[in-house]
Amino acid sequence: MEYIAGIGLGLGIPLGATLIGFDRDRAFYPLLTIVTASYYDLFAVLGGSPHALGLEIAVTMAFIAAAIAAFNISLWIVVAALLGHGLFDLVRAGLIVNPGMPLWWPAFCLTFDVAAAAYLTLLLRTSRIAAKPSR
């Protein structure tokens, strides 16, 4: 179920953003990356674990840095960040014990990340969105 939901939302949210026009602004996909990464911080707060929160914030900061770089340099960095976040979902439980994280979340997040990265890849390859800022 978590895989179906992850794929559905990972494609549905960006597709909806395209249909509505939210993704005309270059900030949409970098912000999506930040929000996606920050859910683990929320789970650490819910689990009442300051140690997990510190570790999760450090990871989130790396994705915030990637999102800023993507906004300023190339949206391909968002594709790499989302794929990297998905891969990190595979190993995160062995590295960070986060008591507030639902057991199904890593599988959901992995499929969301990969689906969203695939959708953005399609947009970039078809030039529906410019990879680089127009400065």
Secondary structure, DSSP 4 states (H G I P E B T S, - for coil): -HHHHHHHHHHHHHHHHHHHTGGGSTTHHHHHHHHHHHHHHHHHHHHT-HHHHHHHHHHHHHHHHHHHHHHHT-THHHHHHHHHHHHHHHHHHHH---TTS-TTHHHHHHHHHHHHHHHHHHHHHTTSS-SS---
